[in-house]
Amino acid sequence: MVDDTGGTVAGGAWRPGAIVGEYRLVRALGAGGMGSVDLAEHRATGALRAIKSLPAAGEASLVLRFRREAEGLARVDGHPHV
């Protein structure tokens, strides 16, 4: 992960301004038992998205829950109420 200046983000911590793939983190939205959610802006289009991240030392069961959630969201992609 890099910050806006192209440098590595210390400790891999997600913070506003950090670059994650094609997205720039804007601000934290919340956190819970499964991980945290950040508001991110697509660098090319400006589209805003929520990005969920797991703790760095994610347990296998947590990773499995995360994948199941992603699969469920993929099935409802494009639904007008999601």
RAQUIHU-V143479 format. One record per helix or strand. SS is the DSSP state (H for helix, E for strand). FROM is the first residue (numbers start at 1). TO is the last residue. Records with the same first field share a line. If there is no record, write none. Layout:
SS->FROM-TO + FROM-TO
//
This chain:
E->2-2 + 8-8 + 19-20 + 23-31 + 36-42 + 48-53
H->10-12 + 60-75
//
